[in-house]
Amino acid sequence: MKNLSVYKKALVLAVPIMIQNGISNAVVLVDHIMVGSLGTEAMTAVSIVGQLLFVYTLAIFGGISGPGIYAAQFHGNGNTEGVRAATRMKALICLFCTAAGILIFLSCEDLLIGLYLHGESADIDPAVTAEHAKSYLHIMLAGLPAMAISQTYASSLRETGDSFKPMVAGVVSVCTDIIFNYLLIYGHFGFPKWGVQGAAAASVIARYLEILVLVLWSHCRKKQHPFIQGLWRTLAVPREMAGKILAKSLPIFINEFLWAAGLAALTQCYSTRGLAVVAGINISNVICNLLNVVFVGLGHSVGILIGQLLGAGAFEQARNESFRLTGFTGILCVGLTIILIALSGVFPNVYDTTDEVRSLACSFIVITALFFPVQGILNALYFTIRSGGKTLITFLFDSVFTWTFTIPFALILCFLTELPIIIIYTIVQAADIIKIIIGTVMIKRGIWISNIAEEFS
């Protein structure tokens, strides 16, 4: 019964996150199907920009994760002022990341988009794809400040045990996005027919409605969330605390940024085999991301639960529960594998694209599905190690491995061999098994166990 309570606690935190992310990814799916009806160039353009914005998203995630580790442990030992200070740190970090991201995207758009327009395809025009990508990017940049605010609030609410409000705000955002996609992509009910630009405008409108719901609701329920009271009376954070939080945050920020950039680099490697490969990976990612919300949500809940236990000084319990939750995540991912493989022959046919793209997408979906348990276990291991504040270790475990092994390996396979892209994709996915071995050894040795919150008690 005790073990069952562990899983129940994890699911109570994880399910709202799964629902929110799942609905968000469902909207991405709808977006791509709608945009895909405009042609393969439009679909590929949105995919390229999505890959670039994913780097920004992970930079934000990495930036707030360091303060988030402290927030979870502060909440575990009842330090409300600590949670408040950690939230202010998130806001400052998000402000910096957003300003830097907008500047980089505007000044380097041609270079960044051009990275994915290598190779040849008889059915895809690179010039048209680039034009669609730039127009889509320009509008999407207007939504970055809203995303930064949303993540600041949503993460602190989750770390203090409330994942319901972020879920509801996400659902409102998603519904808004679907409605305005229908109106602005196709020009229904008197709205302008903006095509790709309409899809971007719908996303921006949805983002701002999301923060309106989340911020107003949170401040109307201050008694439920003590850290909200007086949160913005100042942006100042005690110097010692700020220094220690930044010291923990920087490795996570760099890790998430480099990991996201690594995924973009991998896609760029694959793109050398033709634009059809980019389109196929895009279709695969849409459906796979719809289901990976299960292990992503569980990973977040693992980090929060283990962090709270560490903050309370329950070290042995934290170690035991980390193993149980990691195994639980892997078992759930086996079920996801079966679902994805069943959908692999059906989903690509929804798109108005070429037979070559559909065939590649089907293969990519099956391969990704087979490695879902690997990704689920890795995700749980990563959040467990990070919950103890060992951010330098997670940096080495995650992005350093990606850039020193996975990407060079993919480059060699893509540029120096004649192997089919499907074989290359499989080999690169399998490389993550090495990380499972490394992560399991680290968890067993307990080098991640520490109570960083007690420094400020």
ROBA-102643 format. One record per residue (C-alpha): residue in one letter; residue number from 1; z, x, y. Coordinates in pm, whole numbers, plus 50000, padded with zeros to 5 digits. Each point is the difference from the previous one (the first is absolute). Example, Ala and Ser with C-alpha at 12.3 -4.5 7.8 and 13.67 -1.06 7.14 Angstrom:
BEGIN
 rovo gumar     Z     X     Y
    a     1 50780 51230 49550
    s     2 49934 50137 50344
***
This chain:
BEGIN
 rovo gumar     Z     X     Y
    m     1 50000 50000 50000
    k     2 50077 50288 50233
    n     3 49652 50143 49948
    l     4 49846 49658 50061
    s     5 50176 49987 50338
    v     6 49830 50327 50095
    y     7 49658 49853 49930
    k     8 50094 49678 50177
    k     9 50109 50189 50313
    a    10 49676 50198 49997
    l    11 49790 49687 49964
    v    12 50190 49814 50274
    l    13 49902 50277 50240
    a    14 49658 50071 49850
    v    15 49854 49651 49954
    p    16 49984 49912 50372
    i    17 49840 50341 50063
    m    18 49755 49933 49715
    i    19 49917 49657 50141
    q    20 49947 50131 50352
    n    21 49789 50297 49891
    g    22 49821 49791 49738
    i    23 49897 49738 50252
    s    24 49898 50273 50244
    n    25 49786 50162 49734
    a    26 49858 49660 49908
    v    27 49888 49969 50360
    v    28 49835 50341 49973
    l    29 49822 49865 49694
    v    30 49885 49689 50190
    d    31 49899 50219 50296
    h    32 49786 50219 49780
    i    33 49837 49709 49826
    m    34 49921 49837 50337
    v    35 49880 50324 50154
    g    36 49816 50084 49678
    s    37 49788 49689 50053
    l    38 49863 50173 50310
    g    39 49857 50282 49789
    t    40 50104 50315 49815
    e    41 49991 50204 50325
    a    42 50257 49772 50163
    m    43 50225 50010 49694
    t    44 49976 50379 49977
    a    45 50071 50039 50373
    v    46 50321 49796 49975
    s    47 50097 50206 49696
    i    48 49952 50329 50187
    v    49 50206 49887 50299
    g    50 50264 49864 49764
    q    51 50024 50342 49838
    l    52 50050 50164 50342
    l    53 50256 49744 50118
    f    54 50183 50045 49670
    v    55 50085 50353 50115
    y    56 50158 49855 50316
    t    57 50185 49736 49796
    l    58 50148 50263 49771
    a    59 50091 50216 50302
    i    60 50200 49706 50137
    f    61 50153 49940 49657
    g    62 50092 50367 49970
    g    63 50138 50011 50353
    i    64 50240 49710 49949
    s    65 50096 50100 49646
    g    66 50232 50281 50110
    p    67 50208 49774 50227
    g    68 49969 49737 49726
    i    69 50182 50222 49750
    y    70 50289 50026 50245
    a    71 49986 49626 50080
    a    72 50040 49908 49631
    q    73 50291 50241 49953
    f    74 50162 49898 50330
    h    75 49982 49638 49886
    g    76 50151 50101 49667
    n    77 50312 50143 50169
    g    78 50022 49734 50275
    n    79 49887 50212 50297
    t    80 49821 49743 50221
    e    81 49961 50235 50296
    g    82 49831 50247 49768
    v    83 49747 49735 49892
    r    84 49938 49922 50368
    a    85 49938 50367 50085
    a    86 49765 50041 49703
    t    87 49798 49698 50117
    r    88 49964 50150 50348
    m    89 49874 50321 49844
    k    90 49738 49798 49814
    a    91 49880 49843 50326
    l    92 49961 50339 50170
    i    93 49815 50148 49704
    c    94 49768 49698 49976
    l    95 49920 50024 50372
    f    96 49899 50362 49961
    c    97 49790 49938 49685
    t    98 49818 49707 50158
    a    99 49909 50186 50319
    a   100 49883 50303 49800
    g   101 49804 49785 49755
    i   102 49809 49810 50269
    l   103 49914 50325 50179
    i   104 49873 50167 49681
    f   105 49795 49702 49882
    l   106 49831 49955 50339
    s   107 49920 50367 50051
    c   108 49888 50079 49643
    e   109 49845 49674 49878
    d   110 49652 50140 49933
    l   111 50137 50296 49806
    l   112 50246 49794 49795
    i   113 49756 49722 49910
    g   114 49724 50251 49929
    l   115 50211 50164 49730
    y   116 49931 49702 49773
    l   117 49628 49965 50063
    h   118 49879 50276 49771
    g   119 49779 49955 49699
    e   120 49711 49760 49968
    s   121 49950 49639 49898
    a   122 49677 49807 50009
    d   123 50183 49679 50092
    i   124 50247 50118 50266
    d   125 49905 50114 50354
    p   126 50244 50268 50130
    a   127 49913 49936 50368
    v   128 50071 49627 49977
    t   129 50319 50071 49806
    a   130 50119 50242 50270
    e   131 49930 49750 50278
    h   132 50195 49727 49822
    a   133 50288 50241 49935
    k   134 50035 50102 50365
    s   135 49996 49645 50134
    y   136 50260 49897 49740
    l   137 50223 50300 50076
    h   138 50004 49943 50376
    i   139 50145 49651 49963
    m   140 50243 50092 49723
    l   141 50163 50262 50222
    a   142 50135 49720 50221
    g   143 50216 49886 49709
    l   144 50174 50335 49939
    p   145 50289 49943 50249
    a   146 50078 49667 49833
    m   147 50008 50164 49660
    a   148 50241 50267 50127
    i   149 50244 49738 50133
    s   150 49974 49793 49683
    q   151 50078 50296 49776
    t   152 50300 50101 50212
    y   153 50164 49660 49961
    a   154 49889 49921 49645
    s   155 50120 50329 49852
    s   156 50349 49976 50155
    l   157 50037 49640 49888
    r   158 49912 50100 49643
    e   159 50236 50297 50002
    t   160 50284 49767 50099
    g   161 49917 49759 49719
    d   162 49764 49746 50162
    s   163 49642 50013 49874
    f   164 49947 49625 50056
    k   165 49926 50002 50375
    p   166 49735 50275 49974
    m   167 49843 49804 49715
    v   168 49978 49677 50203
    a   169 49859 50184 50303
    g   170 49744 50162 49771
    v   171 49899 49665 49854
    v   172 49949 49857 50351
    s   173 49789 50304 50087
    v   174 49792 49967 49687
    c   175 49926 49629 50052
    t   176 49900 50071 50360
    d   177 49771 50280 49887
    i   178 49821 49780 49746
    i   179 49946 49720 50251
    f   180 49866 50223 50276
    n   181 49786 50196 49753
    y   182 49826 49676 49909
    l   183 49960 49905 50366
    l   184 49897 50335 50149
    i   185 49791 50159 49723
    y   186 49773 49699 49959
    g   187 50045 49823 50337
    h   188 50126 49665 49871
    f   189 50136 49717 50220
    g   190 49852 50142 50319
    f   191 50149 50349 49967
    p   192 49773 50301 50061
    k   193 49827 50149 49695
    w   194 50122 50358 50014
    g   195 49948 50114 49641
    v   196 50180 50329 49930
    q   197 50158 49994 50347
    g   198 50133 49652 49927
    a   199 50182 50130 49693
    a   200 50168 50266 50214
    a   201 50093 49750 50273
    a   202 50157 49770 49742
    s   203 50216 50284 49868
    v   204 50121 50089 50350
    i   205 50092 49639 50084
    a   206 50190 49974 49671
    r   207 50194 50321 50067
    y   208 50132 49878 50335
    l   209 50099 49662 49860
    e   210 50188 50182 49724
    i   211 50218 50197 50243
    l   212 50060 49687 50209
    v   213 50147 49822 49696
    l   214 50191 50302 49868
    v   215 50155 50113 50329
    l   216 50096 49654 50130
    w   217 50147 49893 49665
    s   218 50200 50321 49961
    h   219 50152 49977 50349
    c   220 50084 49632 49953
    r   221 50205 50094 49692
    k   222 50200 50291 50140
    k   223 50314 49898 49812
    q   224 49820 50050 49670
    h   225 49879 50342 50113
    p   226 50273 50176 50201
    f   227 49779 50300 50073
    i   228 49770 49776 50210
    q   229 50282 49938 50251
    g   230 49952 50240 50291
    l   231 49718 50175 49816
    w   232 49783 50060 50307
    r   233 50268 50055 50264
    t   234 49892 50361 49976
    l   235 49750 50209 49804
    a   236 50239 50293 49998
    v   237 50117 50138 49665
    p   238 50293 50245 49971
    r   239 49854 50351 50007
    e   240 50159 50118 49676
    m   241 49893 49689 49815
    a   242 49648 50014 50144
    g   243 49964 50362 49893
    k   244 50111 49932 49644
    i   245 49787 49687 49969
    l   246 49693 50188 50130
    a   247 50071 50284 49757
    k   248 49988 49747 49715
    s   249 49711 49806 50152
    l   250 49757 50282 50065
    p   251 49931 50087 49634
    i   252 49948 49629 49917
    f   253 49774 49951 50302
    i   254 49791 50303 49910
    n   255 50002 49895 49635
    e   256 49877 49645 50063
    f   257 49741 50118 50250
    l   258 49867 50269 49769
    w   259 50011 49768 49698
    a   260 49797 49734 50181
    a   261 49766 50267 50133
    g   262 49976 50127 49644
    l   263 49884 49661 49875
    a   264 49744 49992 50280
    a   265 49889 50350 49901
    l   266 49964 49894 49637
    t   267 49783 49705 50103
    q   268 49794 50239 50212
    c   269 49953 50223 49694
    y   270 49883 49703 49795
    s   271 49766 49892 50284
    t   272 49789 50311 49943
    r   273 49872 49820 49690
    g   274 49847 49723 50218
    l   275 50096 49711 50228
    a   276 49992 49767 49700
    v   277 50305 50188 49869
    v   278 50188 49932 50326
    a   279 49914 49629 49975
    g   280 50106 49990 49634
    i   281 50334 50169 50069
    n   282 50054 49759 50290
    i   283 49958 49694 49774
    s   284 50228 50156 49739
    n   285 50269 50080 50258
    v   286 50004 49643 50132
    i   287 50086 49841 49664
    c   288 50225 50285 49882
    n   289 50200 49993 50324
    l   290 50053 49629 49945
    l   291 50201 50080 49686
    n   292 50158 50334 50087
    v   293 50232 49811 50235
    v   294 50222 49955 49693
    f   295 50087 50366 49958
    v   296 49987 50068 50376
    g   297 50256 49723 50059
    l   298 50218 50124 49715
    g   299 49979 50354 50135
    h   300 50132 49887 50338
    s   301 50282 49806 49835
    v   302 50089 50299 49780
    g   303 50028 50221 50309
    i   304 50218 49747 50183
    l   305 50231 49924 49707
    i   306 50047 50362 49898
    g   307 50048 50099 50364
    q   308 50274 49741 50045
    l   309 50175 50124 49685
    l   310 49982 50360 50122
    g   311 50138 49891 50339
    a   312 50291 49835 49818
    g   313 50064 50316 49796
    a   314 49906 49844 49663
    f   315 49801 50301 49881
    e   316 50009 49950 49624
    q   317 49906 49634 50035
    a   318 49711 50099 50224
    r   319 49870 50245 49739
    n   320 50021 49748 49714
    e   321 49840 49717 50193
    s   322 49716 50220 50120
    f   323 49895 50058 49636
    r   324 50027 49632 49913
    l   325 49794 49890 50300
    t   326 49734 50267 49942
    g   327 49953 49881 49641
    f   328 49997 49639 50115
    t   329 49722 50078 50248
    g   330 49790 50172 49735
    i   331 50030 49703 49761
    l   332 49890 49752 50268
    c   333 49698 50218 50078
    v   334 49876 49971 49641
    g   335 49961 49626 50060
    l   336 49809 50073 50323
    t   337 49766 50226 49806
    i   338 49907 49716 49766
    i   339 49936 49763 50291
    l   340 49781 50248 50187
    i   341 49787 50085 49699
    a   342 49944 49628 49940
    l   343 49880 49963 50361
    s   344 49784 50313 50006
    g   345 49684 49830 49874
    v   346 50039 49695 50223
    f   347 50124 50110 50341
    p   348 49707 50226 50108
    n   349 49760 49705 49953
    v   350 50168 49824 50295
    y   351 49835 50250 50236
    d   352 49647 49969 50134
    t   353 49903 50357 49917
    t   354 49783 50201 49762
    d   355 50030 50021 49620
    e   356 50073 50373 50031
    v   357 50299 49936 50228
    r   358 50131 49722 49772
    s   359 49975 50222 49692
    l   360 50182 50287 50171
    a   361 50270 49765 50130
    c   362 50061 49862 49650
    s   363 50049 50350 49861
    f   364 50230 50107 50283
    i   365 50217 49690 49948
    v   366 50043 50069 49627
    i   367 50090 50366 50059
    t   368 50249 49917 50274
    a   369 50156 49730 49781
    l   370 50056 50241 49712
    f   371 50202 50227 50228
    f   372 50206 49723 50163
    p   373 50312 50081 49788
    v   374 49970 50363 50109
    q   375 49985 49899 50368
    g   376 50290 49757 49960
    i   377 50229 50259 49843
    l   378 49900 50258 50263
    n   379 50079 49756 50277
    a   380 50350 49933 49864
    l   381 50067 50371 49952
    y   382 49886 50076 50354
    f   383 50226 49740 50163
    t   384 50298 50106 49786
    i   385 49972 50363 50106
    r   386 49950 49898 50363
    s   387 50302 49766 50003
    g   388 50234 50301 49993
    g   389 49836 50154 50306
    k   390 49825 50277 49804
    t   391 49689 49960 50210
    l   392 49878 50357 49962
    i   393 49995 49954 49622
    t   394 49799 49677 50031
    f   395 49760 50183 50232
    l   396 49939 50267 49736
    f   397 49990 49740 49721
    d   398 49745 49774 50171
    s   399 49760 50129 50266
    v   400 50025 50371 49925
    f   401 49899 49927 49641
    t   402 49713 49783 50127
    w   403 49859 50264 50236
    t   404 50059 50308 49785
    f   405 49892 49855 49666
    t   406 49840 49653 50001
    i   407 49757 50041 50291
    p   408 49878 50352 49908
    f   409 49956 49876 49643
    a   410 49795 49703 50122
    l   411 49790 50223 50226
    i   412 49917 50230 49710
    l   413 49904 49708 49778
    c   414 49787 49832 50269
    f   415 49820 50306 50136
    l   416 49985 50244 49708
    t   417 49937 49772 49702
    e   418 49746 49738 49900
    l   419 50262 49772 49849
    p   420 49949 49626 50070
    i   421 50221 49863 50277
    i   422 50181 49774 49751
    i   423 50112 50301 49793
    i   424 50109 50186 50314
    y   425 50198 49700 50122
    t   426 50179 49974 49663
    i   427 50093 50368 49989
    v   428 50139 49992 50354
    q   429 50211 49691 49921
    a   430 50139 50167 49688
    a   431 50125 50297 50203
    d   432 50295 49786 50121
    i   433 50155 50015 49653
    i   434 50110 50353 50089
    k   435 50201 49857 50291
    i   436 50184 49761 49768
    i   437 50125 50295 49794
    i   438 50115 50185 50313
    g   439 50166 49691 50150
    t   440 50187 49911 49681
    v   441 50145 50350 49975
    m   442 50121 49981 50362
    i   443 50165 49660 49946
    k   444 50181 50123 49687
    r   445 50133 50308 50177
    g   446 50140 49785 50282
    i   447 49891 50232 50280
    w   448 49916 49692 50210
    i   449 50354 49855 49999
    s   450 50181 50020 50337
    n   451 50179 49780 50256
    i   452 49846 50086 50335
    a   453 50164 49706 50179
    e   454 50353 50140 49960
    e   455 49913 50270 50253
    f   456 50031 49737 50273
    s   457 50293 49799 49862
***
